[in-house]
Amino acid sequence: MGFNEFKPFLPLIIFGNIENLVLSSQGVIAGVNPLILAGLSLMFVVFWLLLGTLGTKVAIKYADLIEFIGGFAIFVLGMQAMLGALGIL
């Protein structure tokens, strides 16, 4: 598998990782045990890496739809984080 196979998913990977950092920081602010948070975060990153690596060949034909759904989810979670930080939610 070369880089070109993953290229359609690159924006989703980048912004997904940024969103993971935002959600992790929210967990720290909420007082979650940092060791548990780090363990769960690492577990999910490895899970998504394996799923993405193994599922790319199947998912490549749906890359545009997957990128839209993932981008929308990242947008919604980012808005939730911002509104929560402002005390609106």
C-alpha positions in Angstrom: 0.0 0.0 0.0 1.4 3.3 -1.1 0.8 6.8 0.0 -1.5 7.5 -3.0 -4.0 5.0 -1.7 -4.3 7.0 1.6 -4.2 10.4 -0.1 -8.0 10.9 -0.4 -8.3 10.4 3.4 -5.4 12.8 4.4 -7.6 15.8 5.4 -9.8 13.6 7.5 -6.7 12.0 9.2 -5.2 15.5 10.0 -8.4 17.1 11.2 -9.4 13.9 13.1 -6.2 14.0 15.0 -6.7 17.7 15.9 -10.2 16.9 17.1 -8.7 14.0 19.2 -6.5 16.6 20.9 -9.4 18.9 21.6 -11.5 16.1 23.1 -8.6 14.9 25.2 -8.0 18.4 26.5 -11.7 18.6 27.4 -11.3 15.3 29.4 -8.4 16.8 31.3 -10.3 19.9 32.1 -13.3 17.8 33.2 -11.0 16.1 35.8 -10.7 12.7 34.1 -7.8 10.6 35.3 -5.0 11.4 32.8 -3.7 7.9 32.8 -7.0 6.4 31.9 -7.6 9.1 29.3 -4.2 8.5 27.8 -4.7 4.7 27.7 -8.2 5.0 26.1 -6.9 7.6 23.6 -4.0 5.4 22.6 -6.3 2.4 22.3 -8.6 4.2 20.0 -5.8 5.7 17.8 -4.4 2.2 17.3 -7.9 0.8 16.6 -8.5 3.5 14.0 -5.0 3.0 12.5 -5.7 -0.8 12.1 -9.2 -0.2 10.8 -8.0 2.4 8.3 -5.1 0.4 7.1 -7.1 -2.8 6.6 -10.2 -1.1 5.4 -8.7 1.3 2.9 -9.0 -1.1 -0.1 -12.7 -1.6 0.6 -13.4 2.0 1.5 -11.5 3.8 -1.3 -14.6 3.7 -3.6 -16.5 5.5 -0.8 -13.7 8.0 0.0 -15.8 11.1 -0.8 -18.8 10.0 1.3 -16.5 8.9 4.2 -14.6 12.2 4.1 -17.9 14.2 4.1 -19.3 12.2 7.1 -16.1 12.4 9.0 -15.6 16.1 8.3 -19.2 16.8 9.4 -18.7 14.8 12.6 -15.4 16.8 13.3 -17.3 20.1 12.6 -20.1 19.1 15.0 -17.7 18.0 17.8 -15.7 21.2 17.3 -18.8 23.4 17.6 -19.8 21.4 20.7 -16.4 22.0 22.2 -16.5 25.7 21.5 -20.0 26.2 22.8 -19.2 24.2 25.9 -16.2 26.3 26.5 -18.3 29.5 26.2 -20.8 28.0 28.7 -23.7 27.9 26.1 -24.0 24.1 26.3 
